[in-house]
Amino acid sequence: MIEETSEGKDHASRGLLMIPPIKKVGKIGVGVMGSNVAWACVVNGIETYLYDQDPNQLRRAVDRINGWLFDGKLPETEAKEASARLHPCGSLEEAVVDVDLVFESVFEDYAVKKKVHEEIGRVAPPHVLQGTNASSLLCTPSRSIRSP
Ligand SMILES: NC(=O)c1ccc[n+]([C@@H]2O[C@H](COP(=O)([O-])OP(=O)(O)OC[C@H]3O[C@@H](n4cnc5c(N)ncnc54)[C@H](O)[C@@H]3O)[C@@H](O)[C@H]2O)c1
């Protein structure tokens, strides 16, 4: 969605896309990077929906993130509020159906990432932004990703 602000109109007239505020994120793959990204999201006030194909990994991620939240660096109330923003999901669809951005951190394998992004493209609403944590793979917009 493009916001109808005067700044937005200015950007639109110059052919630039305004990115709306990100309030909810779907996090697909919650190993090392996915857990870190999810932690950064929840401490910054973003509702974060976690999905991993491995249910044990999902449980470990929630425990790991809570361990970081409650390590004494944040006031107890803030840690509790951030923890309440973590939403483990039983399916990829559940994690992407009501968010502003889906950020994928699955294995660094082109075929795996392609399949995940195709599934996100199928089940997420059209306005949802898709991002990847790829480190060495070259990324180009996929045909599975619809333009908003
Ligand atoms: N670890 C790092 O320091 C680092 C740094 C920069 C970028 N990255 C990139 O981040 C991405 C993730 O790396 P990582 O180190 O977190 O890997 P990881 O192995 O720790 O975690 C990957 C997770 O993805 C899950 N997964 C795999 N296929 C899936 C699927 N189809 N659906 C749902 N979940 C799935 C796995 O179960 C696992 O929990 C990679 O692309 C990597 O190159 C990693």
The ligand as an ORCA input file, in Angstrom:
! r2SCAN-3c Opt
* xyz 0 1
  N      24.369    -17.238     10.537
  C      24.897    -16.102     10.092
  O      25.836    -15.515     10.683
  C      24.363    -15.442      8.839
  C      24.782    -14.162      8.504
  C      24.244    -13.510      7.377
  C      23.292    -14.156      6.609
  N      22.920    -15.420      6.938
  C      21.911    -16.063      6.073
  O      20.712    -16.233      6.803
  C      20.030    -17.391      6.328
  C      19.761    -18.333      7.492
  O      20.995    -18.712      8.068
  P      21.075    -19.316      9.546
  O      22.515    -19.260      9.925
  O      20.064    -18.671     10.412
  O      20.658    -20.829      9.262
  P      20.109    -21.918     10.302
  O      20.458    -23.248      9.738
  O      20.545    -21.589     11.690
  O      18.524    -21.707     10.261
  C      17.753    -21.978      9.122
  C      16.363    -22.364      9.591
  O      15.502    -22.442      8.460
  C      14.601    -23.508      8.689
  N      14.065    -23.933      7.390
  C      14.705    -24.533      6.358
  N      13.860    -24.748      5.327
  C      12.662    -24.227      5.707
  C      11.401    -24.150      5.079
  N      11.184    -24.636      3.848
  N      10.368    -23.577      5.761
  C      10.561    -23.103      7.017
  N      11.748    -23.166      7.671
  C      12.783    -23.724      7.021
  C      15.441    -24.588      9.352
  O      14.648    -25.546     10.024
  C      16.304    -23.744     10.282
  O      15.715    -23.601     11.553
  C      20.909    -17.999      5.247
  O      20.502    -17.551      3.985
  C      22.298    -17.450      5.594
  O      23.162    -17.391      4.498
  C      23.407    -16.072      8.031
*
